[in-house]
Amino acid sequence: MENLQLIQKIAHGSEAALREIYGVFANIVFNTALSYLHDRAEAEEITQDVFLEVYQSAKTFEGKSSVRTWIYRITVNKCLDKLRYQKRKKRFALVKSLFKPDTTEIQHDAEDFEHPGVTLERQEYAKILFKALEHLPSQQRTAYILSFIEELPRKEVAEVMQLSVKAVESLLQRAKINLRSTLEKYYPDRRI
């Protein structure tokens, strides 16, 4: 069944159609969330949130973009919201620790993770890359993740981000420059 028909059925309350859409897009949503959040549990939570949003918003889906693009857009927005929340939480923890002189522990530090799409021999490089991605502005990070990790065509990245293809290309160029300068610290002998 076509994805648009499934969304229409979801709009009328079909849980079977939601399960089918979930089956089609769950891995894409999870991997995208994992690329942003670096934590399996949080990526699973985002995945659930995305499909809850799909269920609740199916009635308002106008079909101006593909269902896949719409679901990517929901995923990216949920991930960015989560990152903003984590940043606020981190700042609060830092301020709170100022009033607890007996603790020097860094709270909420991003733990190492393994992305399922990265081969074992490239895991160490991937950890460094994902750490470097955290320092990019959110638009650059989104363009980079969707283009090079999720391997979406530029046109679809532009649709997800609601930008022109030219704007996406510009973001990618700036992201590459910023990443290059960050990664050169780790690999001074390699051309990146």
LUMVEXBA-742687 format. One record per residue: residue number from 1; chain; x, y, z of N, C-alpha, C in turn. Coordinates in nm, 4 decimals, padded with zeros to 6 digits, always signed. Atoms other than C-alpha are relative to their C-alpha. Layout:
BEGIN
     n   chain     n_east    n_north       n_up    ca_east   ca_north      ca_up     c_east    c_north       c_up
   NUM       A          X          Y          Z          X          Y          Z          X          Y          Z
...
# end
This chain:
BEGIN
     n   chain     n_east    n_north       n_up    ca_east   ca_north      ca_up     c_east    c_north       c_up
     1       A   +00.0849   -00.1185   +00.0000   +00.0000   +00.0000   +00.0000   +00.0890   +00.1243   +00.0000
     2       A   -00.0772   -00.1241   +00.0101   +00.1270   +00.3472   -00.0833   -00.0028   +00.0755   +00.1327
     3       A   -00.0148   -00.0712   -00.1275   +00.2502   +00.5593   +00.2062   -00.1070   +00.1068   +00.0210
     4       A   +00.1022   -00.1049   -00.0123   +00.0050   +00.8422   +00.1343   -00.1344   -00.0603   +00.0417
     5       A   +00.1244   +00.0669   -00.0391   -00.2878   +00.6002   +00.1577   +00.0053   -00.0430   +00.1458
     6       A   -00.0148   +00.0387   -00.1407   -00.1504   +00.4743   +00.4889   -00.0226   +00.1205   +00.0915
     7       A   +00.0183   -00.1212   -00.0815   -00.1360   +00.8307   +00.6241   -00.1482   +00.0378   +00.0044
     8       A   +00.1435   -00.0300   +00.0026   -00.4954   +00.8851   +00.5139   -00.0776   -00.0934   +00.0925
     9       A   +00.0661   +00.0958   -00.0895   -00.5990   +00.5685   +00.6994   +00.0326   +00.0309   +00.1462
    10       A   -00.0384   -00.0395   -00.1362   -00.4033   +00.6807   +01.0063   -00.0836   +00.1195   +00.0437
    11       A   +00.0813   -00.1178   -00.0302   -00.5935   +01.0110   +00.9877   -00.1413   -00.0385   +00.0442
    12       A   +00.1319   +00.0494   -00.0399   -00.9106   +00.8064   +01.0270   +00.0093   -00.0976   +00.1171
    13       A   -00.0142   +00.0788   -00.1222   -00.7703   +00.6243   +01.3302   +00.0493   -00.1427   -00.0163
    14       A   -00.0438   +00.1375   +00.0226   -00.6286   +00.3061   +01.1756   +00.1352   -00.0283   +00.0669
    15       A   -00.1237   +00.0401   -00.0670   -00.3744   +00.1536   +01.4114   +00.0794   -00.0981   -00.0860
    16       A   -00.0683   +00.0934   +00.0904   -00.2955   -00.1156   +01.1529   +00.0848   +00.0775   -00.1014
    17       A   -00.0755   -00.0839   +00.0938   -00.1885   +00.1565   +00.9074   +00.1194   +00.0631   +00.0706
    18       A   -00.1117   -00.0562   -00.0767   +00.0263   +00.3142   +01.1808   +00.1093   -00.1050   +00.0176
    19       A   -00.1003   +00.1085   -00.0128   +00.1959   -00.0227   +01.2412   +00.0742   -00.0209   -00.1313
    20       A   -00.0627   +00.0186   +00.1310   +00.2608   -00.0515   +00.8676   +00.0983   +00.1133   -00.0311
    21       A   -00.0896   -00.1152   +00.0197   +00.4084   +00.3013   +00.8439   +00.1215   -00.0149   +00.0912
    22       A   -00.1097   +00.0225   -00.0945   +00.6159   +00.2201   +01.1518   +00.0981   -00.1024   -00.0586
    23       A   -00.0851   +00.1029   +00.0599   +00.7466   -00.0927   +00.9782   +00.0854   +00.0519   -00.1145
    24       A   -00.0722   -00.0568   +00.1137   +00.8508   +00.1107   +00.6756   +00.1085   +00.0986   +00.0459
    25       A   -00.0883   -00.1128   -00.0334   +01.0169   +00.4054   +00.8545   +00.0721   -00.0081   +00.1342
    26       A   -00.0579   +00.0037   -00.1352   +01.1197   +00.2948   +01.2057   +00.1524   +00.0005   -00.0013
    27       A   -00.1474   +00.0041   +00.0034   +01.4817   +00.2127   +01.1140   +00.0593   +00.1334   -00.0431
    28       A   -00.0479   -00.1302   +00.0470   +01.5267   +00.5406   +00.9275   -00.0081   +00.1020   +00.1136
    29       A   +00.0198   -00.0942   -00.1098   +01.3867   +00.7392   +01.2198   +00.1005   -00.0278   +00.1115
    30       A   -00.0919   +00.0372   -00.1083   +01.5921   +00.5469   +01.4768   +00.1442   +00.0391   -00.0345
    31       A   -00.1384   -00.0310   +00.0393   +01.9200   +00.5834   +01.2837   +00.0248   +00.1498   -00.0065
    32       A   -00.0146   -00.1452   +00.0032   +01.8627   +00.9548   +01.2261   +00.0084   +00.0545   +00.1422
    33       A   -00.0012   -00.0444   -00.1396   +01.7849   +01.0068   +01.5948   +00.1317   -00.0385   +00.0675
    34       A   -00.1258   +00.0446   -00.0581   +02.0924   +00.8059   +01.6916   +00.1156   +00.0871   -00.0488
    35       A   -00.1034   -00.0893   +00.0536   +02.3064   +01.0247   +01.4652   +00.0024   +00.1329   +00.0743
    36       A   +00.0078   -00.1258   -00.0743   +02.1869   +01.3300   +01.6566   +00.0335   -00.0178   +00.1477
    37       A   +00.0010   +00.0094   -00.1459   +02.1632   +01.2002   +02.0118   +00.1080   -00.0905   +00.0588
    38       A   -00.1101   +00.0866   -00.0429   +02.4340   +00.9304   +02.0358   -00.0374   -00.0896   +00.1173
    39       A   +00.0467   +00.0816   -00.1117   +02.2248   +00.7308   +02.2795   -00.1180   -00.0848   -00.0481
    40       A   +00.1013   +00.0913   +00.0513   +02.0207   +00.4233   +02.1909   -00.1367   +00.0208   +00.0675
    41       A   +00.1268   -00.0159   -00.0723   +01.7576   +00.4746   +02.4615   -00.0717   +00.1280   -00.0430
    42       A   +00.0625   -00.1253   +00.0436   +01.7001   +00.8349   +02.3600   -00.0467   -00.0084   -00.1447
    43       A   +00.0419   +00.0186   +00.1395   +01.6873   +00.7378   +01.9915   -00.1289   -00.0819   -00.0066
    44       A   +00.1235   +00.0789   -00.0054   +01.4232   +00.4774   +02.0773   -00.1173   +00.0863   +00.0469
    45       A   +00.1040   -00.0903   -00.0496   +01.2275   +00.7401   +02.2719   -00.0448   +00.0966   -00.1100
    46       A   +00.0338   -00.0904   +00.1115   +01.2462   +00.9824   +01.9772   -00.0815   -00.0751   -00.1044
    47       A   +00.0734   +00.0802   +00.0981   +01.1294   +00.7035   +01.7456   -00.1459   -00.0134   +00.0408
    48       A   +00.1385   +00.0094   -00.0491   +00.8216   +00.6515   +01.9620   -00.0713   +00.1348   -00.0120
    49       A   +00.0590   -00.1340   +00.0083   +00.7616   +01.0270   +01.9795   -00.0371   +00.0372   -00.1435
    50       A   +00.0257   -00.0320   +00.1408   +00.7860   +01.0587   +01.6011   -00.1273   -00.0687   -00.0472
    51       A   +00.1185   +00.0706   +00.0497   +00.5246   +00.7915   +01.5372   -00.1269   +00.0401   +00.0752
    52       A   +00.1141   -00.0585   -00.0701   +00.2989   +00.9355   +01.8044   -00.0413   +00.1290   -00.0709
    53       A   +00.0268   -00.1239   +00.0751   +00.3303   +01.2678   +01.6201   -00.0639   -00.0314   -00.1354
    54       A   +00.0596   +00.0407   +00.1288   +00.2552   +01.0923   +01.2881   -00.1473   -00.0336   +00.0218
    55       A   +00.1385   +00.0391   -00.0292   -00.0583   +00.9440   +01.4441   -00.0870   +00.1225   +00.0292
    56       A   +00.0780   -00.1172   -00.0395   -00.1695   +01.2753   +01.5929   -00.0128   +00.1039   -00.1116
    57       A   -00.0015   -00.1045   +00.1030   -00.0825   +01.4888   +01.2883   -00.0414   -00.0481   -00.1380
    58       A   +00.0344   +00.0545   +00.1315   -00.1949   +01.2615   +01.0058   -00.1132   +00.0785   -00.0664
    59       A   +00.1137   -00.0757   +00.0560   -00.5147   +01.4648   +00.9637   +00.0447   +00.1310   -00.0635
    60       A   -00.0453   -00.1298   +00.0521   -00.3137   +01.7814   +00.8955   +00.1033   -00.0157   -00.1119
    61       A   -00.0967   +00.0210   +00.1081   -00.0731   +01.6211   +00.6444   -00.0647   +00.0369   -00.1319
    62       A   +00.0584   -00.0527   +00.1235   -00.1367   +01.8075   +00.3202   +00.0540   -00.0656   -00.1259
    63       A   -00.0549   +00.0672   +00.1169   +00.0772   +01.5969   +00.0895   +00.0848   +00.0892   -00.0885
    64       A   -00.0855   -00.0896   +00.0782   +00.2915   +01.8912   -00.0252   +00.1403   -00.0578   -00.0169
    65       A   -00.1274   +00.0715   +00.0113   +00.5972   +01.6716   +00.0365   -00.0325   -00.1485   +00.0091
    66       A   +00.0234   +00.1441   -00.0123   +00.6414   +01.2972   +00.0351   -00.0156   -00.0349   +00.1478
    67       A   +00.0157   +00.0473   -00.1377   +00.5499   +01.1010   +00.3473   +00.1377   -00.0175   +00.0641
    68       A   -00.1361   +00.0201   -00.0511   +00.9171   +01.0105   +00.3865   +00.0623   +00.1331   +00.0437
    69       A   -00.0532   -00.1319   -00.0328   +01.0202   +01.3777   +00.3800   -00.0679   +00.0558   +00.1252
    70       A   +00.0763   -00.0462   -00.1158   +00.7466   +01.4638   +00.6295   +00.0488   -00.0687   +00.1280
    71       A   -00.0449   +00.0747   -00.1175   +00.8610   +01.1905   +00.8685   +00.1434   +00.0394   +00.0360
    72       A   -00.1348   -00.0502   -00.0287   +01.2248   +01.3008   +00.8338   -00.0076   +00.1356   +00.0698
    73       A   +00.0121   -00.1339   -00.0585   +01.1178   +01.6584   +00.9143   -00.0438   -00.0097   +00.1468
    74       A   +00.0448   +00.0203   -00.1383   +00.9326   +01.5417   +01.2267   +00.1166   -00.0513   +00.0845
    75       A   -00.1132   +00.0589   -00.0723   +01.2368   +01.3368   +01.3289   +00.1054   +00.1046   +00.0328
    76       A   -00.1019   -00.1034   -00.0204   +01.4828   +01.6218   +01.2828   -00.0476   +00.1004   +00.1053
    77       A   +00.0526   -00.0961   -00.0968   +01.2583   +01.8616   +01.4761   -00.0014   -00.0575   +00.1411
    78       A   +00.0006   +00.0642   -00.1324   +01.2156   +01.6141   +01.7633   +00.1425   -00.0100   +00.0548
    79       A   -00.1400   +00.0116   -00.0436   +01.5929   +01.5581   +01.7753   +00.0557   +00.1352   +00.0436
    80       A   -00.0493   -00.1326   -00.0349   +01.6710   +01.9290   +01.7759   -00.0638   +00.0500   +00.1303
    81       A   +00.0655   -00.0359   -00.1261   +01.4127   +01.9849   +02.0510   +00.0659   -00.0717   +00.1174
    82       A   -00.0648   +00.0791   -00.1057   +01.5734   +01.7074   +02.2552   +00.1384   +00.0562   +00.0314
    83       A   -00.1333   -00.0564   -00.0220   +01.9207   +01.8566   +02.2060   -00.0082   +00.1332   +00.0745
    84       A   +00.0184   -00.1268   -00.0720   +01.7967   +02.1990   +02.3179   -00.0337   -00.0267   +00.1464
    85       A   +00.0369   +00.0369   -00.1361   +01.6408   +02.0367   +02.6237   +00.1234   -00.0483   +00.0769
    86       A   -00.1215   +00.0510   -00.0646   +01.9663   +01.8541   +02.7020   +00.0966   +00.1133   +00.0327
    87       A   -00.0901   -00.1133   -00.0224   +02.1626   +02.1763   +02.6666   -00.0462   +00.0817   +00.1211
    88       A   +00.0534   -00.0720   -00.1161   +01.9328   +02.3542   +02.9117   +00.0236   -00.0792   +00.1280
    89       A   -00.0185   +00.0874   -00.1156   +01.9549   +02.0579   +03.1470   +00.1468   +00.0004   +00.0443
    90       A   -00.1432   -00.0044   -00.0291   +02.3358   +02.0609   +03.1223   +00.0371   +00.1305   +00.0684
    91       A   -00.0291   -00.1300   -00.0604   +02.3502   +02.4324   +03.1993   -00.0525   +00.0056   +00.1426
    92       A   +00.0575   +00.0017   -00.1336   +02.1200   +02.3846   +03.4969   +00.0865   -00.0854   +00.0929
    93       A   -00.0850   +00.0873   -00.0818   +02.3374   +02.0962   +03.6233   +00.1303   +00.0702   +00.0354
    94       A   -00.1238   -00.0737   -00.0253   +02.6462   +02.3155   +03.5891   -00.0224   +00.1057   +00.1078
    95       A   +00.0308   -00.1027   -00.0986   +02.4861   +02.6005   +03.7819   -00.0257   -00.0652   +00.1361
    96       A   +00.0299   +00.0705   -00.1245   +02.3570   +02.3555   +04.0416   +00.1282   -00.0506   +00.0658
    97       A   -00.1253   +00.0518   -00.0559   +02.7052   +02.2047   +04.0827   +00.0839   +00.1119   +00.0631
    98       A   -00.0717   -00.1119   -00.0614   +02.8382   +02.5521   +04.1660   -00.0362   +00.0139   +00.1472
    99       A   +00.0454   -00.0092   -00.1377   +02.6369   +02.5293   +04.4845   +00.0263   -00.1280   +00.0786
   100       A   -00.0374   +00.1241   -00.0670   +02.7644   +02.1782   +04.5673   +00.1503   -00.0186   -00.0149
   101       A   -00.1447   +00.0054   +00.0147   +03.1379   +02.2150   +04.6227   +00.0589   -00.1405   +00.0198
   102       A   -00.0548   +00.1329   -00.0226   +03.1775   +01.8483   +04.7204   -00.0030   -00.0888   -00.1243
   103       A   +00.0037   +00.0809   +00.1220   +03.1119   +01.7275   +04.3638   +00.0772   +00.0682   -00.1125
   104       A   -00.0724   -00.0507   +00.1165   +03.3428   +01.7678   +04.0662   -00.0385   -00.0805   -00.1234
   105       A   +00.0430   +00.0900   +00.1065   +03.1627   +01.5154   +03.8512   -00.0677   +00.0789   -00.1122
   106       A   +00.0663   -00.0610   +00.1158   +03.0633   +01.6205   +03.4992   -00.1271   -00.0794   -00.0247
   107       A   +00.1280   +00.0675   +00.0187   +02.6970   +01.5431   +03.4616   -00.0444   +00.0101   -00.1451
   108       A   +00.0614   +00.0019   +00.1329   +02.5179   +01.4510   +03.1385   +00.1021   +00.0057   -00.1132
   109       A   -00.0985   +00.0030   +00.1080   +02.8378   +01.4028   +02.9393   -00.0417   -00.1071   -00.0998
   110       A   +00.0396   +00.0963   +00.1033   +02.7650   +01.2296   +02.6082   +00.0899   -00.1219   +00.0060
   111       A   -00.0789   +00.1215   -00.0067   +02.8716   +00.8702   +02.6333   +00.0339   -00.0489   -00.1397
   112       A   -00.0341   +00.0585   +00.1293   +03.0391   +00.6764   +02.3573   -00.1158   -00.0868   -00.0466
   113       A   +00.1048   +00.0838   +00.0546   +02.8014   +00.4979   +02.1282   +00.0493   -00.0581   -00.1310
   114       A   -00.0339   +00.0618   +00.1277   +02.8148   +00.2777   +01.8245   -00.1202   +00.0109   -00.0910
   115       A   +00.1068   -00.0161   +00.0984   +02.6057   +00.3729   +01.5244   -00.0099   -00.1300   -00.0791
   116       A   +00.0131   +00.1289   +00.0683   +02.4616   +00.0599   +01.3588   +00.0456   +00.0018   -00.1456
   117       A   -00.0398   -00.0077   +00.1397   +02.5543   +00.1864   +01.0116   +00.1500   +00.0116   -00.0210
   118       A   -00.1443   -00.0187   +00.0112   +02.9271   +00.2091   +01.0875   +00.0699   -00.1321   +00.0257
   119       A   -00.0721   +00.1253   -00.0156   +03.1568   -00.0876   +01.0357   +00.0962   +00.0079   +00.1173
   120       A   -00.0825   +00.0078   -00.1198   +03.3696   -00.2024   +01.3256   +00.1319   +00.0733   -00.0142
   121       A   -00.1310   -00.0626   +00.0174   +03.7003   -00.0820   +01.1806   -00.0082   +00.1523   -00.0093
   122       A   +00.0153   -00.1452   +00.0107   +03.5598   +00.2687   +01.1395   -00.0682   +00.0598   +00.1231
   123       A   +00.0702   -00.0475   -00.1190   +03.3976   +00.2938   +01.4849   +00.0721   +00.1153   +00.0682
   124       A   -00.0741   -00.1044   -00.0705   +03.6763   +00.5042   +01.6396   -00.0096   +00.1328   -00.0760
   125       A   +00.0124   -00.1212   +00.0813   +03.6720   +00.7525   +01.3509   -00.1420   +00.0554   +00.0098
   126       A   +00.1393   -00.0439   -00.0077   +03.2915   +00.7623   +01.3666   -00.0280   +00.0702   +00.1321
   127       A   +00.0207   -00.0641   -00.1303   +03.2972   +00.8466   +01.7389   +00.0543   +00.1426   -00.0026
   128       A   -00.0600   -00.1332   +00.0088   +03.5287   +01.1394   +01.6675   -00.0835   +00.0900   -00.0901
   129       A   +00.0834   -00.0774   +00.0918   +03.3155   +01.2523   +01.3733   -00.1290   +00.0442   +00.0686
   130       A   +00.1262   -00.0355   -00.0647   +02.9924   +01.2403   +01.5738   +00.0225   +00.1013   +00.1123
   131       A   -00.0335   -00.0986   -00.1032   +03.1606   +01.4306   +01.8579   +00.0217   +00.1374   -00.0654
   132       A   -00.0237   -00.1260   +00.0719   +03.2745   +01.6942   +01.6060   -00.1313   +00.0592   -00.0521
   133       A   +00.1299   -00.0477   +00.0495   +02.9208   +01.7155   +01.4636   -00.0767   +00.0768   +00.1068
   134       A   +00.0693   -00.0683   -00.1092   +02.7961   +01.8250   +01.8056   +00.0332   +00.1491   +00.0046
   135       A   -00.0444   -00.1392   -00.0069   +02.9902   +02.1503   +01.7642   -00.0477   +00.0843   -00.1186
   136       A   +00.0528   -00.0752   +00.1143   +02.8261   +02.2458   +01.4345   -00.1305   +00.0685   +00.0379
   137       A   +00.1335   -00.0599   -00.0160   +02.5339   +02.4890   +01.4259   -00.1055   -00.1004   -00.0479
   138       A   +00.1015   +00.1030   +00.0255   +02.2079   +02.2907   +01.4082   -00.0350   -00.0155   -00.1484
   139       A   +00.0327   +00.0108   +00.1426   +02.1342   +02.3738   +01.0417   +00.1100   -00.0757   -00.0758
   140       A   -00.1122   +00.0694   +00.0649   +02.4820   +02.2601   +00.9317   -00.0016   -00.1477   +00.0391
   141       A   +00.0030   +00.1389   -00.0482   +02.4538   +01.9461   +01.1460   -00.1100   -00.0784   -00.0698
   142       A   +00.1123   +00.0674   +00.0653   +02.1142   +01.8609   +00.9996   +00.0314   -00.0287   -00.1465
   143       A   -00.0348   +00.0203   +00.1413   +02.2316   +01.9106   +00.6414   +00.1037   -00.1113   -00.0139
   144       A   -00.1064   +00.1002   +00.0075   +02.5416   +01.6981   +00.7074   -00.0539   -00.1397   +00.0307
   145       A   +00.0532   +00.1316   -00.0382   +02.3578   +01.4141   +00.8840   -00.0905   -00.0548   -00.1099
   146       A   +00.0926   +00.0490   +00.1028   +02.0831   +01.3922   +00.6225   +00.0715   -00.0313   -00.1310
   147       A   -00.0695   +00.0207   +00.1278   +02.3252   +01.4191   +00.3294   +00.1009   -00.1137   +00.0039
   148       A   -00.1126   +00.0925   +00.0009   +02.6218   +01.2109   +00.4357   -00.0167   -00.1223   +00.0885
   149       A   +00.0208   +00.1178   -00.0850   +02.4986   +00.9776   +00.7090   -00.1248   -00.0733   -00.0449
   150       A   +00.1233   +00.0618   +00.0497   +02.1419   +00.9161   +00.5948   +00.0011   -00.0160   -00.1522
   151       A   -00.0201   +00.0083   +00.1456   +02.2553   +00.9607   +00.2307   -00.1253   +00.0349   -00.0810
   152       A   +00.1152   -00.0483   +00.0758   +01.9458   +01.1493   +00.1183   +00.0488   +00.0851   -00.1164
   153       A   -00.0333   -00.0910   +00.1094   +01.9540   +01.3256   -00.2170   -00.0152   +00.1451   +00.0471
   154       A   +00.0013   -00.1404   -00.0419   +02.0164   +01.7010   -00.1839   -00.1401   +00.0610   -00.0088
   155       A   +00.1357   -00.0542   +00.0177   +01.6673   +01.7782   -00.3136   -00.0882   -00.0393   +00.1183
   156       A   +00.0811   +00.0441   -00.1138   +01.5096   +01.5720   -00.0355   +00.0471   +00.0659   +00.1295
   157       A   -00.0523   -00.0718   -00.1168   +01.7398   +01.7279   +00.2255   -00.0592   +00.1406   +00.0025
   158       A   +00.0563   -00.1351   +00.0108   +01.6208   +02.0670   +00.1020   -00.1475   +00.0004   +00.0396
   159       A   +00.1417   +00.0084   -00.0356   +01.2583   +01.9576   +00.1349   -00.0175   -00.0214   +00.1501
   160       A   +00.0092   +00.0264   -00.1439   +01.3108   +01.8198   +00.4870   +00.0296   +00.1273   +00.0783
   161       A   -00.0427   -00.1199   -00.0717   +01.4861   +02.1393   +00.5943   -00.0792   +00.1244   -00.0404
   162       A   +00.0800   -00.1095   +00.0546   +01.2426   +02.3575   +00.3988   +00.0886   +00.1160   -00.0454
   163       A   -00.0951   -00.0955   +00.0572   +01.5297   +02.5320   +00.2195   +00.0163   -00.0294   -00.1478
   164       A   -00.0332   +00.0274   +00.1400   +01.6510   +02.5616   -00.1367   +00.1188   -00.0963   -00.0041
   165       A   -00.1146   +00.0908   +00.0170   +01.9018   +02.3090   -00.2706   +00.1295   +00.0800   +00.0134
   166       A   -00.1185   -00.0849   -00.0086   +02.1500   +02.5952   -00.3024   +00.0351   +00.0320   +00.1455
   167       A   -00.0233   -00.0283   -00.1428   +02.1068   +02.6818   +00.0676   +00.0567   -00.1229   +00.0705
   168       A   -00.0524   +00.1243   -00.0585   +02.1668   +02.3166   +00.1605   +00.1461   -00.0177   -00.0388
   169       A   -00.1395   +00.0118   +00.0455   +02.4838   +02.3100   -00.0522   +00.0907   +00.0960   +00.0773
   170       A   -00.0770   -00.0985   -00.0756   +02.6033   +02.6246   +00.1242   +00.0225   -00.0476   +00.1439
   171       A   -00.0137   +00.0540   -00.1355   +02.5350   +02.4700   +00.4664   +00.1010   -00.1140   +00.0039
   172       A   -00.0925   +00.1135   +00.0048   +02.7239   +02.1576   +00.3640   +00.1445   +00.0468   -00.0165
   173       A   -00.1354   -00.0525   +00.0173   +03.0245   +02.3590   +00.2488   +00.0542   +00.0556   +00.1320
   174       A   -00.0429   -00.0554   -00.1294   +03.0367   +02.5457   +00.5794   +00.0216   -00.1104   +00.1029
   175       A   -00.0152   +00.1126   -00.0930   +02.9875   +02.2218   +00.7723   +00.1317   -00.0724   -00.0245
   176       A   -00.1265   +00.0675   +00.0332   +03.2784   +02.0594   +00.5875   +00.1198   +00.0807   +00.0479
   177       A   -00.1103   -00.0866   -00.0447   +03.5037   +02.3564   +00.6608   +00.0135   -00.0073   +00.1518
   178       A   -00.0026   +00.0061   -00.1462   +03.4078   +02.3546   +01.0286   +00.0456   -00.1363   +00.0506
   179       A   -00.0414   +00.1346   -00.0412   +03.4467   +01.9784   +01.0577   +00.1479   -00.0235   -00.0277
   180       A   -00.1409   +00.0170   +00.0354   +03.7793   +01.9849   +00.8793   +00.0896   +00.0620   +00.1067
   181       A   -00.0848   -00.0665   -00.0999   +03.9202   +02.2347   +01.1286   -00.0049   -00.0742   +00.1338
   182       A   +00.0109   +00.0760   -00.1244   +03.7886   +02.0278   +01.4221   +00.0740   -00.1332   -00.0109
   183       A   -00.0594   +00.1332   +00.0149   +03.9038   +01.6916   +01.2852   +00.1517   +00.0041   -00.0202
   184       A   -00.1457   -00.0107   +00.0171   +04.2515   +01.8178   +01.1968   +00.0737   -00.0084   +00.1333
   185       A   -00.0604   +00.0136   -00.1329   +04.3167   +01.8292   +01.5702   +00.0261   -00.1466   +00.0330
   186       A   -00.0133   +00.1422   -00.0279   +04.2673   +01.4521   +01.5835   +00.0889   -00.0716   -00.1012
   187       A   -00.0754   +00.0630   +00.1082   +04.4336   +01.3679   +01.2528   +00.0905   +00.1030   -00.0679
   188       A   -00.0829   -00.1054   +00.0587   +04.7077   +01.6287   +01.1932   +00.0808   -00.0470   -00.1219
   189       A   -00.0806   +00.0535   +00.1105   +04.8934   +01.3985   +00.9492   -00.0819   -00.0346   -00.1227
   190       A   +00.0860   +00.0402   +00.1122   +04.5922   +01.3227   +00.7266   -00.0652   +00.1212   -00.0632
   191       A   +00.0766   -00.1032   +00.0703   +04.4278   +01.5357   +00.4647   -00.1464   -00.0375   +00.0150
   192       A   +00.1411   +00.0302   -00.0271   +04.0634   +01.5565   +00.5655   -00.0876   +00.0790   -00.0960
# end
